[in-house]
């Protein structure tokens, strides 16, 4: 990257400052808000300069599929927030998951994964990887003995979501990391539901963290994006060449939106969590609610793990209403504030019926195994007044 016109920042800045200032690069114009470099290519002052740029890879920008000033600023800022050695962005969260796996896998490798996954993650591991000769094994992520048995023959990669989508199951990151490393595997954690403010997988022993930055990092329903964070050796040696040649590049405009999202990231997430904790307690006490899963509640089956590895319960709640699918649909159709949407991590509260949306491609037996029942709902709690949200949930529960 060219020399920055911004003054160098002091060392050891705190997260709140890094979310506003980290990674900032200014052009010669000295702009205060990060610039959007929408160009696809770059010009050289001579043939010799062009040759040098390609010989000395990374010495300057050559093509925006590889790197651009706005995208690089976003990657550096997120790296600082996460506390990782390196970060690369992608065009979507699923591109990040796919790249984190495929860049390191070969035919004959084994991947061991928790089975409680988002539908597209399940598709990649269950259906796509086997096409390339990769053997995929699924375990109950809550059961360390299942992890131990599945990893006994060795593995190349281990993958999990924790909390999982949509049932908010937890995986003991530190314990599984030890098992993964003993098996010779890298451990990849999808940390989307928790965010860096509730959970720090790298500090707990994970090797790679992936995000859909579409969710809380943008947080306002504007921008697709993804990110992979890990060691400098992994990012530069394995992930970067894969991204360079396969092309899931993050748009500079989307990167700029994500930079703006990071500036208010912790402020928004704090309010998300406060609202979610209040609504989870409200739903847990309601007579028309059959079951609530929220890592911040003492009633969560893995409350001990949540207490050890999460700083808060997050912004997602899973709950089932009494009366099955018909009651769930009546509940959804009666809502007037909370939007019906399969997205999450938005300033607006969003709710979805996983069995007929995000996980509808799974077989009935698979959904039953994952406890994705006909009455299950996934609520992404937004930034509205919590009293209005309680009234809206009451409106839905009265209809159910």
Secondary structure, 3 states (H helix, E strand, C coil): CCCCCCCCCCCCCCHHHHHHHCCCCCCCCCCCCCCCCCCCECCCCCHHHHHHHHHCCCCCCCECCCCCHHHHHHHHHHHHHHCCCEEEEECCHHHHHHHHHHCCCCCCCEEEEECCCCHHHHHHHHHHHHHCCCEEEEECCCCHHHHHHHHCCCCCEEEEECCCCCCCCCCCHHHHHHHHHHCCCEEEEECCCCCCCCCCHHHHCCCEEEEECCCCCCCCCCCCCEEEEECHHHHHHHHHHHHHHHCCCCCHHHHHHHHHHHHCHHHHHHHHHHHHHHHHHHHHCCCCEEEEECCCCCCCCCHHHHHHHCCCCCCEEEEEECCHHHHHHHHHHHCCCCEECCCCCCCCCEEECHHHCCCCCCCHHHHHHCCCCCCEEEEECCCCCHHHHHHHHHHHHHHC
